[in-house]
Amino acid sequence: MLKNTEQRYGNLSIGLHWLTLLLMAAVYGLMEFRDVFPKGSAGRNLMKECHFMVGLFILALVVARLLVRFGSPSPRIVPTPSPLMLKLGHLAHLALYGFLILTPLLGWLLLSAGGKPIPFFGLEVPALIAPDDGLKGTIKELHETLANIGYALIALHAAAAIYHHHVLKDNTLTNMLPEKK
């Protein structure tokens, strides 16, 4: 089953979800562990370049996820949560998608403002804005702040999935897992 149904997520949505998680772990890992290399070294520059490319790949995946999400139904949660829980879930998803779009977009703007090439797996994507040293600092601060907020959003998302599964005992988590054969 490739497409979502009202009973469960399709393999495409499930695959995009878990691939996004793996790439988020990679993008954070690349930045957290870049300090194992001295500034200006080839190893550090490679980690930063991979960070940029994976970030842009996440942006592309999120666009694909949104197309799938709006092009097919979302599975019903059984048993149905309270209206407040549904509203909180929608707000949390909105925050997550905002984070997943804005953070790589700010990274792209940061490289653009710095006048640096924007690598994407052997290609170079165009700059979004002209080089601007004054704007670069502001964009960098926004990018890093949003990335730090991302830790909390990801933790909240994981905690909510566990809460749905173990406390509410609904199908939220199992709908995002591959179907048992």
Residue pairs with C-beta under 8 A, 6 or more apart in sequence:
1 8
1 10
1 11
1 179
2 10
2 11
2 12
3 10
3 12
3 68
3 72
4 10
4 13
4 68
4 69
4 72
4 73
4 74
4 75
5 72
5 73
5 75
6 73
6 75
6 76
7 75
7 76
8 75
8 171
8 174
8 175
8 179
9 17
9 74
9 75
9 175
9 176
10 68
10 72
11 178
12 68
13 65
13 68
13 69
13 72
13 176
14 176
14 177
14 178
16 61
16 64
16 65
16 68
17 65
17 176
19 61
20 58
20 61
20 62
20 65
20 100
23 54
23 57
23 58
23 61
24 58
24 150
24 154
26 50
26 54
27 51
27 54
27 55
27 58
28 147
28 150
28 151
30 47
30 48
30 50
30 51
30 54
31 47
31 51
31 147
33 47
34 44
34 47
34 48
34 51
35 44
36 43
37 43
37 44
37 47
38 44
49 119
51 107
52 107
52 111
52 118
52 119
52 120
53 119
53 120
53 121
55 103
55 104
55 107
55 108
56 104
56 107
56 108
56 118
56 120
56 125
57 120
57 121
58 100
58 104
59 100
59 101
59 104
59 105
59 108
62 97
62 100
62 101
66 97
75 171
75 175
77 86
77 164
77 170
77 171
77 172
77 175
78 170
78 171
79 168
79 169
79 170
80 86
81 89
81 168
81 170
85 168
89 160
92 153
92 156
92 157
92 160
95 153
96 153
96 154
96 157
99 146
99 149
99 150
99 153
102 146
103 143
103 146
103 147
103 150
106 139
106 142
106 143
106 146
107 143
108 118
108 125
108 128
109 128
109 129
109 139
109 143
110 136
110 139
110 140
110 143
111 117
111 118
111 127
112 118
112 127
112 128
112 129
112 130
112 131
113 129
113 131
113 132
113 133
113 135
113 136
113 139
114 131
114 133
114 136
115 127
115 131
117 124
118 124
118 125
118 126
118 127
119 125
129 135
160 172
161 172
161 173
161 176
162 173
164 170
164 172
164 173
165 172
165 173
165 174
